[in-house]
Amino acid sequence: MDACTVPFVSNAARTKPRTALVVSADSSFRSRLDEILTGLRWQVLAAAGGADAWTQTEATLPEAVIVDSWLPDLSCAEFLKEFQSSFPEVVLLSADGALTREGPPGPHRQELLYALRRSQETDSAAWNTAPVLSADMLAPRGTAHAGSGSSKGSHSGWGVDDIMKNPRAGNVSATHPTSDSNQKRPYAEERNPLGTEGRLPEFVGEAPCMLEVSRRIRLVATRFTPVLIEGPTGSGKELVAEALHRLSTRNRKAFVAINCAAIPEALLEAELFGHTRGAFTGAVQGRVGRIEAADGGTLFLDEIGEMPLSLQAKLLRFVESGELQRVGDNETVKVDVRIVAATHQRLSQNTQTGTFRPDLYYRLAVFLIRTPALSDHLEDLPYLIAHFLEQMGREMPLKQVDSTAVAKLAAHSWPGNVRELEHVLERAAILAGDAPVLTAREIDFGLDIN
């Protein structure tokens, strides 16, 4: 059928509008299909990613689903496979027009293919989501710099000379590439052709250890399984928890976070489980706890290793039964939450020293995700620098860094990890004043604990 020929569908076939779900991170692609299919009397739903598509399909089962060739959160191939298994009655089409399952009756199949072809004729979008950073920045060096040795501190995986290979990389900036036909979807197709091993949008960089974090998040996100996140301070544990919630089927419900180390022991129980009026001095009215507030969603227990042993026993009872008692109340409340816990400690070692209950540990650590220290993925430093400079550029004039600043940043051991890098760059931007370029003079590490 010619792409410009509108398929004929009898009035009888149009009496009941069919529903199509368009799954794509590209809003212009979704809009084009929406306009064309609406003109053909289809009811059109839209999803920006795979997790959103699952949620919408469970609420309203469409007759057809059109899936773009790249999804920002799930592997397209795995999504199609699981979707076929779960919804065998739904017709699946990829964005190139290929039917992944036997299509609907002739006229409707023609309408879907016609809409796809028309939308692709007017496709002028360019996916320019990655900063201008040369692949040379991440290219392995054959040898380390003279006198640098081979330890992690010398980051033998890359060096300032690698960054300077790119004529634009001497001043690492957060600018974006211009839109042209040769740059369409560079981030999706060149770095992550299948979407299976690529990073999630919450994270920056392409180091294998960070890609492994994204992979593990994808594997467990849609399950109810409790997750324990271990990693040094400032390595992005809360970002992992937020990504788990975003990709889960609970993403329309609350994400409730509580730092177990930031609340005094005397108040932590009431903060978690809630309390009734008069339960203790100052309790002038009852209050719902953080656990109950997360009902239907995700509860993030940060720094779980700091929780007192007495409270660990009460948390264990809730994890086992799904029921809690507010402080001062004899009635139990049933709560449905997915628990994600995080700690900078090794809880398995704490169970041996008696500072953490082994039974609670085994309940929480069903699936373990470890966030690496920045020193373990220093090849991502250029990407992180560009990312934070871009963020700061939303509130102040956009800054760049010269080679002296890059050298100083590259030589640092980063005990505070990614959070420390963010603060160092923010401090440098303030010290630079109106100067557009950050130099080594503005790079101040503050109280270096090393």
NUFIRO-99556 format. One record per residue (C-alpha): x negated, y, z. Coordinates in steps of 0.25 Angstrom, whole numbers, plus 5000, padded with zeros to 4 digits. Layout:
<nodes>
XYZ;...
</nodes>
This chain:
<nodes>
500050005000;499550144996;499150225009;500050345004;501250265001;502250265013;502850125015;504250105014;505050055026;506550035025;507450115034;507849975041;506449955045;506350095051;507550085060;506650055072;505350135073;504150045075;503050085085;501650095082;500450115092;499250185086;497950155094;496850255092;495950345099;496050445087;497250535090;497250585075;497350445070;498550415080;499150545076;499050515061;499650375063;500750425072;501150535061;501250425050;501850315058;502950415064;503250455049;503450305046;504450305058;503550225068;503450265082;501950285086;501250265099;499850305101;498650255109;497250315111;496650175115;496850025117;497250035131;498250145128;498750055117;498949935126;499750025136;500650085125;500949945119;501349885132;502350005134;502850005120;502549885110;502349945096;502549865083;501149905078;499849955084;498750025075;497450025082;496250115078;494850045075;494350105088;494850115102;494250195113;494450105124;494649965119;494049875108;494949885096;494749735092;495049695106;496249785107;496849725094;496549585099;497149605113;498349685107;498649575097;498649475108;499549555117;500549615107;500649515095;501949575090;501249715088;500549745074;499149795075;498449875065;497049925065;496750065060;496250015047;497549965044;497249815046;498349735052;497849655064;499049575065;500149545055;500949675053;502349715054;503349695042;502849755029;503449895030;502949925044;501549865041;501549965029;501850075037;500750055047;499750035036;500250155029;500150245042;498650195044;498250225030;498850365031;498250395044;496850355039;497050445026;497050565035;496050515046;495050625048;494750605062;493250595067;493050525080;491950615086;491850575101;490350555102;489350665105;488250685095;487150585101;486250515091;486150365092;484650395093;484950435107;485250295111;484250225102;483350135110;481850185111;480850085107;479850135118;480050225131;479450355132;477950365136;477850345151;479350325153;479250175156;480350075153;481250095166;482650145165;482150285170;481450305157;482750265149;481950185139;483150165130;483150315125;482350445127;482350585124;481650565111;482750475106;483750585109;482950685101;482950595089;484350655086;484150805081;485450835089;485150755101;484050845107;485250925112;486250825117;487550885115;489050845116;489450895103;490250805093;490050765079;490750835068;491950765061;491650705048;492050575041;490750505044;490850525059;492250465060;492350385073;490850375076;490950345090;492050235089;491450165077;489950175078;489750155093;490950075096;491449995083;492349895090;492649975103;492249855112;490849895117;490950045116;491050135127;492350185133;492650335132;492350355147;490950325145;489750395138;488650315131;488350185124;487350115133;487649965134;487949975149;488950075147;489650005135;489749885145;490449965155;491450005144;491549855139;491849815153;492949925155;493649875143;493649735147;494349755160;495149885159;496449815154;496449715166;496849725180;495549675185;494849755196;493549825192;492349865200;491449965194;489949975199;488950075196;488050185201;488650325205;488950415193;488950305183;490450315179;491250215187;492450295188;492450315173;492450165172;493650155181;494350265173;494050185160;494650055166;495950125169;496050195156;495950065148;496849995157;498349975156;498450055169;497950185162;499350255163;499250235178;498450305188;496950295190;496650315204;495150335209;494650335224;493250355229;493150255240;491850325245;492450465245;493550445255;493350425270;493550285275;494750335284;495450395272;495150295261;496150185265;497350295265;496750345252;496750205245;498050145251;498850275255;499550295268;500850325275;501250455282;500650455296;499650335293;498550415299;498250555304;498450655293;499350565285;500550655285;501150585273;501050455265;500050445253;499950345242;498550285241;497550285229;497850135227;499350155226;499150285217;498450195207;499650095206;499750045192;498350105188;496950095192;496250125206;494850165206;494050135219;492750215217;491650175226;492350055232;491050015239;491250125249;492650075253;492550035268;492749885271;494049905279;494649965267;494049865257;494949755264;496249835262;495849865247;495549715246;496949685250;497549785240;496749725229;497149585232;498649615234;498949745227;499649795239;499249905249;499649965262;499650115264;498950155277;500050165288;501050075280;501449935282;502049915268;501249865256;501249935242;500949855229;500049935220;499549895206;498149955203;496949915196;495649935205;494349985199;493250005209;491950065208;490650075216;489150115215;488849995224;488649855221;489849795228;489449655227;488249685235;489049765245;489949635247;488649565252;488349675262;489749675267;490049825263;491049775253;492149665254;491749545244;493249515242;493549655238;492349665229;492749535222;494149595220;493649725214;492449675206;493249585197;492649665185;491349745187;490949865179;489549925181;489250065177;487850085174;486850195179;486550305169;485050255170;485550125163;486150195151;485250315149;485450295134;486850355136;486250485142;486350565129;487850525128;488050565142;487350695141;488150735129;489450685136;489250775148;488850895140;490050885132;490950875145;490250995151;490451075137;491951075140;491751175151;490451245147;489651275134;489151135128;487751115133;486651025126;485350965132;483950975126;482850875126;482250915139;483550895146;483750765139;482350715144;482650755158;483950685158;483450565152;482350555163;483250555175;483650435182;485150475184;485450415198;486750485197;487050425184;488050485174;488650575184;487350635187;487050655172;488350735171;488050825183;486650845178;487150895165;488150985171;487151045181;486251065169;487351135161;487651235172;486151265174;485951285159;487051405160;487251455146;486151375139;486651275129;485551175131;485251105144;483751085146;482851005156;482851125165;484351115167;484350965170;484350965185;484650825192;484850885206;484550795217;483850685211;483950565220;482850485213;
</nodes>
